[in-house]
Amino acid sequence: MLPASSPSRRDFAASSLAAWLLCLGLFAVYTTSQVQMQTDSLWSIPSAASILHEGNADLDEFAPSFAPATAYARGVYGGHTYYEYPPGVMVSALPFLAAAEGLFSLGRPLLAHLGTPGADALAWLELFRSTGKVDLGSFHRTENLIASFYVCAAAGVLLVALRRRVSARAALVTVLLFGLGTTAYSTASRVLWQHGPGLLAIACVVLLLARPTQTPRTAFLAGLAVALAYVCRPTHSLSVVVVTAYFVLRFRRLLPAYFAGAALVALPFCGYNLRIYGSLLSPYYTHPLDIMGSRFLMALATNLVSPSRGLLLYSPFLVLAGVGFVQRWRRRELEPFEKAFAVIVLLHWVAISAFPVWWAGHSVGPRFFTDVLPYLAVFLAYPVQLAVDAPRQHRALVGVLAATAAFSFVFHWRASTSYDVHAWNSVPVDVDSAPERVWDWKDPQLVRAIPARFRGNSP
């Protein structure tokens, strides 16, 4: 571990105020960025409303709203229609929705006299309580606010975790890179995809495993965190497997506490699946992976360096995460938990490349890598510390970091404020029909971030 700068009263980056301002600043950026593309998330809020109002998760009361365009996100089981995506997403929205509904209901008499803001709140309340024919697109702002909260919370937790590894300033810069220069901004914060709540859970895993010691309490929380990540997104099964193996190998005496935390989530999750699907896992969790497929090697390259999905093209500063890992490995400084994080990232890369939709469907850049960004941030923090704490001795590193960060910030900002970037998925040809487009260097998605008036005749 690199020596962390000792905090002082003048070290603002080490203060709790810095953490709060970081989260509030990111929340302001996320919620004022107007792109909120609802696709997979369309039924998340209605499903949560069904739980609150009817005590079940089926969407039967919204049948008049069913349309062919949203059929892929619904499934019929036991005569009832359900949201096909993981239950962790809709459950993650429940506390916010319940609080908003209760607050607006109690304040109804006052809201009627507050002009436009009051009228908007009452309109939301009526929409949220509606059934039958509902405009699902009207929930985009609700999804954005909830998703932004989870990504900002993940950033705050990650900041606390990184402060234990590097200087406070390096931790702050690293988290800003995570929050503004990756798909944490352009994907996870936009609407209530699976990524946002999952990022918070994985950030908690990083925080808990990076502790110098483990106790029954931290083991319980670690089991709870990995289980919560899994019920938000299936690819977090890799975190479940590796973190569980980590506890088996290093903290066997803490396994009862670890499994107790996991069971707190796993038991209701399995019960839910048994009742609806008649199995421990839903169909969404049983998609096959094809490592021996003819396109697997190409998919590996696609997710790393392709012009429209490559992680290292859309957040090029993450090359330094690899540098940080290699340096610590050569110096034999890798902590056991860091080895676990590296294994998870490697297995994740393999899994997303073996997935049938390896190009990530309609999305922005390397969406599939979003879920392991907190792990990558751990290794990124070490080179960042060299650049931040000793810039004169590492001028080349400072230059590379500044240039790649600027590029990443601009792209992910444009992807969050301009629908032109998203139009690449459909124009001139739907990427789902022609996934080879992700390798088209003549029309990469990143070029769509350039305003149309400067792109000439390009799509």
WOMO-V951147 format. One record per pair of residues at least 4 apart in sequence whose ideal C-beta (glycine too) atoms are under 7 Angstrom apart, sorted by the first residue. I is the first residue (numbers start at 0). J is the second residue. D is the distance in Angstrom with one decimal. If there is no record, write none. Layout:
I/J/D
I/J/D
This chain:
0/164/6.0
0/332/6.7
1/165/5.9
1/381/5.8
1/384/5.5
3/165/5.6
3/166/4.9
4/166/3.8
4/167/6.8
4/388/6.2
6/10/4.8
6/13/3.6
6/167/5.9
10/167/5.8
11/17/5.5
12/17/5.3
12/167/3.9
12/168/4.4
12/171/4.5
13/162/7.0
13/167/3.6
15/19/6.4
16/20/6.1
17/21/6.2
17/171/6.3
18/22/6.6
18/155/5.6
18/158/5.5
19/23/6.1
20/24/5.8
21/25/6.4
21/154/6.4
21/155/6.8
21/158/6.3
21/171/6.7
21/174/6.5
22/26/6.2
22/151/4.5
22/154/6.2
22/155/4.7
23/27/6.4
24/28/6.6
25/29/6.0
25/151/4.8
25/154/5.7
25/178/4.8
26/30/6.0
26/147/5.5
26/151/4.7
27/31/6.1
28/32/6.4
28/179/7.0
29/147/3.8
29/150/6.7
29/184/6.9
29/188/4.1
30/143/6.3
30/144/6.2
30/147/5.3
32/415/3.9
32/416/5.1
33/416/5.9
34/189/6.2
34/414/7.0
34/415/5.2
34/416/6.0
34/417/6.8
34/418/6.0
34/421/6.9
35/139/4.2
35/140/6.9
35/142/6.9
35/143/4.8
35/189/5.4
35/190/5.3
36/189/6.2
36/190/6.6
36/421/5.6
37/41/5.0
37/136/6.2
37/139/5.2
37/142/6.7
37/190/5.3
38/361/6.2
39/72/6.0
39/84/6.0
39/192/6.3
40/142/5.6
40/190/4.6
40/191/4.6
40/192/5.6
41/69/5.5
41/72/6.1
41/135/4.9
42/46/5.5
42/58/6.3
42/72/5.4
42/73/6.6
42/82/4.3
43/47/6.6
43/82/6.8
43/88/5.2
43/89/5.1
43/92/6.2
43/142/6.7
43/191/4.7
44/48/6.3
44/92/6.4
44/138/4.3
44/141/5.8
44/142/6.5
45/49/6.4
45/58/6.1
45/61/5.3
45/133/6.7
45/135/6.9
46/50/6.9
46/56/5.5
46/58/6.5
46/82/4.4
46/89/4.2
47/51/6.5
47/89/4.5
47/92/4.5
47/93/5.4
47/96/5.4
48/52/5.7
48/96/7.0
48/127/5.9
49/53/5.2
49/55/6.1
49/56/5.8
49/57/6.3
49/58/6.4
49/60/6.6
50/54/7.0
50/55/7.0
50/56/5.6
50/89/6.9
50/93/6.5
51/93/6.8
51/96/6.5
51/97/6.0
53/60/6.8
56/81/6.1
56/86/7.0
56/89/7.0
57/79/4.0
57/80/6.0
57/81/5.6
58/73/6.6
58/80/4.7
58/81/6.5
58/82/6.5
59/79/5.7
59/80/5.9
60/130/4.0
61/130/6.2
61/133/5.9
63/131/4.8
63/132/4.2
64/132/5.6
64/133/4.9
64/135/6.3
65/73/6.9
69/73/6.6
72/82/6.5
72/83/5.3
72/84/6.6
73/80/5.3
73/82/6.7
73/83/6.2
74/81/5.8
74/83/4.8
75/79/6.9
75/80/5.3
76/81/6.0
76/275/5.3
76/276/5.8
77/275/6.8
81/275/6.1
82/89/6.5
83/283/5.7
84/88/5.9
84/193/6.6
84/283/6.2
85/193/5.9
85/230/5.9
85/231/5.7
85/232/6.2
85/283/6.6
86/90/5.8
86/230/6.2
86/268/6.9
86/271/5.9
87/91/6.0
87/196/6.1
87/227/6.7
87/230/3.6
87/231/3.7
88/191/6.1
88/193/5.5
88/196/6.5
88/231/6.1
91/149/6.9
91/196/4.0
91/231/7.0
92/96/5.4
92/145/5.3
92/191/6.2
93/97/5.8
94/98/6.1
95/99/6.2
95/145/5.2
96/100/6.1
96/127/7.0
97/101/6.2
98/102/6.1
99/103/6.0
100/104/6.0
100/124/6.6
100/127/6.1
101/105/6.3
102/106/6.0
103/107/6.8
103/110/6.6
103/120/5.1
103/121/7.0
103/124/4.5
104/124/6.7
106/110/5.2
107/111/6.8
107/121/6.9
109/113/6.6
110/117/3.7
110/120/5.2
110/121/5.4
111/117/6.1
112/117/6.6
113/117/3.0
114/118/6.9
115/119/6.2
116/120/6.5
117/121/6.4
118/122/6.2
119/123/6.4
120/124/6.5
121/125/6.5
122/126/6.3
123/127/6.0
124/128/6.4
125/129/6.4
126/137/5.7
129/133/5.3
138/142/5.8
139/143/6.3
139/190/6.2
140/144/6.5
141/145/6.6
142/146/5.9
142/190/4.1
142/191/4.0
143/147/6.0
143/189/6.5
143/190/5.9
144/148/6.7
145/149/6.9
145/191/5.6
146/150/6.5
146/187/6.5
146/188/5.4
146/189/6.6
146/190/5.8
146/191/5.0
146/192/6.9
146/195/4.0
147/151/6.1
147/188/4.8
148/152/6.1
149/153/6.4
149/195/4.0
149/196/5.0
149/198/6.6
149/199/4.8
150/154/6.6
150/183/5.4
150/187/5.0
150/188/4.4
150/195/5.3
150/198/5.9
151/155/6.5
152/156/6.4
152/199/5.0
153/157/6.1
153/198/4.1
153/199/4.3
153/202/4.1
153/373/6.8
154/158/6.4
154/174/5.2
154/177/6.4
154/178/4.7
155/159/6.9
156/160/6.4
156/199/6.8
156/202/4.1
156/203/5.8
156/206/5.3
157/161/6.1
157/174/5.4
157/177/6.4
157/202/4.7
157/205/6.5
157/373/5.5
157/376/5.9
158/162/6.4
158/170/5.6
158/171/6.6
158/174/4.7
159/206/6.1
160/205/4.8
160/206/4.0
160/209/5.1
161/165/6.0
161/170/3.7
161/173/5.7
161/174/6.7
161/376/6.9
161/380/5.0
162/167/5.5
162/170/4.6
163/209/5.7
164/209/6.5
164/377/6.9
164/380/5.9
165/169/4.1
165/170/5.6
165/380/4.6
165/381/6.5
165/384/4.2
166/170/6.9
166/384/5.6
166/388/5.5
167/171/6.3
168/172/6.4
168/387/5.1
168/388/6.8
169/173/6.2
169/380/5.8
169/383/4.9
169/384/3.6
169/387/4.7
169/388/6.4
170/174/6.4
170/380/6.3
171/175/6.5
172/176/6.5
172/383/5.3
172/387/5.4
173/177/6.5
173/376/5.6
173/379/5.6
173/380/4.4
173/383/4.9
174/178/6.0
175/179/5.8
176/180/4.8
176/316/5.9
176/379/6.9
176/404/5.9
177/181/5.8
177/183/5.7
177/372/5.9
177/376/5.0
178/183/5.8
178/184/6.3
179/184/5.5
179/408/5.3
179/411/6.6
180/314/5.6
180/316/6.5
180/404/5.7
180/407/3.4
180/408/5.2
180/411/6.0
181/314/4.7
181/372/5.5
181/411/6.6
182/186/4.0
182/187/6.4
182/363/6.4
182/364/6.1
182/365/6.2
182/366/5.6
182/369/4.4
183/187/5.0
183/188/6.7
183/198/6.4
183/369/6.5
183/372/5.8
184/188/5.7
184/411/4.6
184/415/5.8
185/189/7.0
185/363/4.7
185/364/7.0
185/411/4.2
185/414/3.9
185/415/5.0
186/192/6.6
186/194/5.9
186/362/6.6
186/363/5.6
186/366/5.1
186/369/5.5
187/192/6.4
187/194/3.9
187/195/4.5
187/198/5.7
187/369/5.6
188/195/6.6
189/415/6.6
191/195/6.7
193/197/5.7
193/231/5.2
193/232/4.1
194/198/6.0
194/369/4.6
194/370/6.3
196/200/6.6
196/231/4.7
197/201/6.3
197/228/5.2
197/231/4.1
197/232/4.6
197/235/6.0
197/370/5.7
198/202/6.2
198/372/6.9
198/373/6.6
199/203/6.6
200/204/6.8
200/224/5.1
200/227/4.4
200/228/3.7
200/231/6.5
201/205/6.7
201/228/5.5
201/238/6.5
201/370/6.7
201/373/4.8
202/206/6.5
202/373/4.7
203/207/6.2
203/224/4.2
204/208/6.1
204/221/6.5
204/224/4.9
204/225/5.9
204/228/7.0
204/238/6.3
204/242/6.4
205/209/5.9
205/373/4.9
205/374/6.8
205/377/6.2
207/217/5.2
207/220/5.6
207/221/4.5
207/224/6.4
208/221/6.6
208/336/4.1
209/336/6.1
210/217/5.9
213/217/5.2
213/218/5.7
213/250/5.1
213/253/5.9
214/218/6.9
215/219/6.2
215/253/6.0
215/256/4.0
216/220/6.5
217/221/6.2
218/222/6.6
218/246/6.6
218/250/6.4
218/253/3.8
218/256/4.2
218/257/4.3
219/223/6.4
219/256/4.5
219/257/6.8
219/259/5.8
219/260/3.9
220/224/6.1
220/260/6.1
221/225/6.5
221/242/6.5
221/257/6.1
221/260/6.7
222/226/6.3
222/257/4.1
222/258/6.0
222/259/6.7
222/260/3.1
222/261/3.7
223/227/6.2
223/260/3.7
223/261/6.7
223/263/5.8
223/264/6.4
224/228/6.5
225/229/6.5
225/238/5.2
225/239/4.9
225/242/5.1
225/261/6.7
226/230/6.6
226/261/4.3
226/264/3.6
226/265/5.4
227/231/6.7
227/264/5.6
228/232/7.0
228/235/3.8
228/238/5.7
229/235/4.7
229/236/5.8
229/239/5.3
230/264/6.0
230/268/5.0
231/235/6.8
232/370/6.1
233/283/6.8
233/284/4.9
234/347/6.3
234/350/5.9
234/351/6.9
234/370/5.7
235/239/6.5
235/370/6.5
236/240/6.3
237/241/6.2
237/343/5.4
237/346/4.8
237/347/5.6
237/350/6.4
238/242/5.6
238/343/5.6
239/243/6.0
240/244/6.4
241/245/6.3
241/339/5.2
241/342/5.4
241/343/4.9
242/246/6.7
242/339/6.6
243/247/6.3
244/248/6.1
245/249/6.0
245/336/6.8
245/339/4.7
246/250/4.9
246/253/6.3
246/254/5.9
246/257/5.0
247/251/6.1
247/254/6.8
249/335/6.1
253/257/5.7
254/258/5.9
255/259/6.2
256/260/6.7
257/261/6.6
258/262/5.9
259/263/7.0
261/265/5.4
262/266/5.4
264/268/5.9
265/269/6.0
266/270/6.2
267/271/6.1
268/272/6.6
269/273/6.2
269/279/5.0
270/274/6.4
271/275/6.4
272/276/5.2
272/278/6.2
272/279/5.7
272/280/5.9
272/281/5.4
273/277/6.6
273/278/6.9
273/279/6.6
276/281/5.0
276/282/6.9
280/284/4.0
280/285/5.7
286/354/6.8
286/355/6.8
288/350/6.1
288/353/3.9
288/354/6.1
289/295/6.7
289/353/5.4
290/295/5.7
290/349/7.0
290/353/4.7
291/295/6.9
292/353/7.0
294/298/5.5
294/357/6.9
295/299/6.6
295/352/6.0
295/353/5.9
296/300/6.9
297/301/6.1
298/302/6.5
298/352/3.8
298/357/3.8
299/303/6.7
299/348/6.9
299/352/4.5
300/304/5.9
300/305/6.5
301/305/4.2
301/308/5.3
301/357/6.4
301/358/6.5
301/437/5.5
302/308/6.0
302/310/6.4
302/348/6.4
302/351/5.8
302/352/5.6
302/365/6.3
302/367/6.1
302/368/6.6
303/309/5.6
303/310/5.7
303/311/5.9
304/309/4.2
304/311/5.6
304/312/6.4
305/309/4.5
305/437/4.8
305/438/5.4
306/312/6.4
306/438/6.7
306/439/6.8
306/440/5.1
306/443/3.5
306/445/7.0
307/436/6.8
307/437/4.4
307/443/5.0
307/444/4.1
308/358/6.1
308/359/6.1
308/364/6.3
308/365/5.6
308/437/4.8
309/313/6.5
309/365/6.4
310/314/6.2
310/317/6.2
310/365/4.0
310/368/4.8
311/315/5.7
311/317/6.3
311/318/5.7
312/445/6.7
313/364/3.7
313/365/5.6
313/407/6.9
313/410/6.2
313/445/6.7
314/407/4.9
315/403/4.1
315/406/6.5
315/407/6.6
316/400/6.0
316/403/4.0
316/404/5.3
316/407/6.1
317/375/5.8
317/379/6.5
318/322/6.6
319/323/6.2
319/379/5.6
319/382/4.2
319/400/6.8
320/324/6.6
320/375/4.5
320/378/4.2
320/379/4.1
321/325/6.3
322/326/6.2
322/382/5.4
323/327/6.4
323/378/4.0
323/379/6.0
323/381/3.9
323/382/5.0
324/328/6.1
324/341/5.9
324/378/4.5
325/329/6.2
326/330/6.3
326/381/6.8
327/332/4.4
327/333/4.9
327/337/6.9
327/381/6.6
328/333/5.5
333/337/4.9
333/338/5.4
335/339/6.7
336/340/6.5
337/341/6.5
337/377/6.5
338/342/6.5
339/343/6.5
340/344/6.6
340/374/4.1
340/377/5.8
341/345/6.4
342/346/6.2
343/347/6.0
343/371/6.4
343/374/5.9
344/348/6.5
344/371/5.0
344/374/5.3
344/375/6.4
345/349/6.7
346/350/6.1
347/351/6.3
347/370/6.8
347/371/4.9
348/352/6.3
349/353/6.1
350/354/6.6
351/357/6.7
351/367/4.0
352/357/5.5
356/360/5.4
358/430/6.2
358/434/4.2
358/437/5.0
359/366/4.6
359/367/4.9
360/431/6.1
361/424/4.0
361/430/6.8
362/366/3.8
363/414/4.7
363/420/6.2
363/421/6.8
364/444/6.5
368/372/7.0
371/375/6.1
372/376/6.2
375/379/6.0
376/380/6.4
379/383/5.9
380/384/6.2
382/386/6.5
382/396/6.4
383/387/5.8
383/400/6.9
384/388/5.5
385/389/5.9
385/393/4.9
385/396/6.0
386/390/6.2
386/393/5.5
386/396/4.8
386/397/4.7
386/400/5.0
389/393/5.8
390/394/6.8
390/397/4.9
393/397/6.0
394/398/6.4
395/399/6.4
396/400/6.1
397/401/6.1
398/402/6.2
399/403/6.1
400/404/5.9
401/405/6.3
402/406/6.6
403/407/6.2
404/408/6.1
405/409/6.4
406/410/6.4
407/411/6.2
408/412/5.9
409/413/6.3
410/414/6.2
410/445/5.9
410/448/5.0
411/415/6.3
412/416/6.1
413/417/5.1
413/420/6.0
413/448/3.9
414/420/4.3
414/448/6.4
418/422/6.2
419/447/4.9
419/451/6.3
420/444/6.4
420/447/4.7
420/448/5.4
422/426/5.1
422/447/6.6
423/444/4.4
423/447/4.7
424/430/5.0
425/429/5.5
426/458/5.1
427/458/5.3
428/432/6.3
428/433/4.8
428/436/6.5
429/433/6.9
430/434/6.0
430/436/5.2
430/437/6.9
439/443/6.8
442/446/6.8
442/457/6.8
442/458/6.4
446/454/6.8
446/457/6.5
449/453/5.2
449/454/5.2
